[in-house]
Amino acid sequence: MSTGIRPSDVVRSAADEIGNCMAVVRSKAINAEGSDREKLFGAYDDLLTRLQELVHQDLKAIDQDPQVQQVITRLLVLNQRLAVAKREMLAAKTVIDRTKKVLGWADEILRLLLPSTADV
C-alpha cells in the first residue's frame, strides 16, 4: 500500500525544525550570561549533533526500506481509526447533550403539571 508519504520528507522536515530551534537557542545563548549561557550553548551543541545525524542519513535507502514503509502505513491506519473514534465520540456527545436538554424540559413540564410536595 503506497501512502505517498516518503520518510525522507519527514527527515527533511525534522532537520528544518532543528535548524529553526538552533537559531533561537543561539540567539538566546549570545545574549545570556553565566551558567544560562553555558546551558544554552550545550543545548545548541546537542541540537547540532542531532542535525548532523539527520543530514548524514541515506534518504533514498530510508525511502525504499519496507520496514519504514510498514510503520508509516500502520501510523496512517491508526490515524484514520482515531479520526473515526473522534467523530463517533463527538456524535455521542451531541446525543448526550440533546438528551440532557430534553430531560430538562421534561422536568419543567412535570413541575408544572404535578402538584408540589412542598404545598402538602
Phi, psi and omega in degrees: 000117179272130183263344184081355178259125178261135177303327180297331176297321179293318179298316179298317179296318178298318179297319177298316180296318178297318177301318178296317178297320180299321180296318179293313181297317179299316180298317179291322181294321181298324182268353183275169178228157172061223185292331177298319179298316180297317179297317181294319177292329174296317177296321178299315179297320177298317178297319179298318178299315180295320178298317180297322178298319179291316184296329182276001179289147175274095187296325179295320179293321179297315181298330183266356182288116182297328179294320179296317178297321178297318179296317179298317179298316178298319179295321178294319178297315178299318178300318178295319178297319178295321178297318178296314180298321179297315179299317180296320179292321177295321177295318179296319179298319178299315179298316180297315179299317179293321178297317178300320180295315179296318178296324176297318177295319179299318177299317179298314180297316180297322178296325180285323185276327184265142178293144181289138180286344179288334181283343185282000000 
